[in-house]
Amino acid sequence: MATRTYSPQTKDALKVMGQLISLARKEAEMTAQALAERAGISRSLLHRIEKGDPKCEIGVAFELATLLRIRLFSEEMPLQFLADHLEARIAVLPKIVRASDIKKMSNDF
């Protein structure tokens, strides 16, 4: 079985997300056990998320951020507005994207 690899940018984003959750939990003076129980997860899963483990479910990380009131997106644009805007943009694009047989032009001279 092949091992999944992650880009440095993905690893950095996971680390930052974990640090934001850890910081917010500690600033709220919540134990890991209390937050895990509130989120309906194990304490070990919480610790893995706080360490930036890429194999954790993204929905759990977002739920933890929500419980701790961590803003992940712009405060100027509510998430529902952003979702509606993106849905409208996606709607005008083709439903299926096929690989092109056209060779890409090289700009190397």
PyMOL commands that set and color helices and strands:
alter all, ss='L'
color gray80, all
select helices_A, chain A and resi 8-27+32-39+43-50+58-67+79-91
alter helices_A, ss='H'
color red, helices_A
deselect
rebuild
show_as cartoon
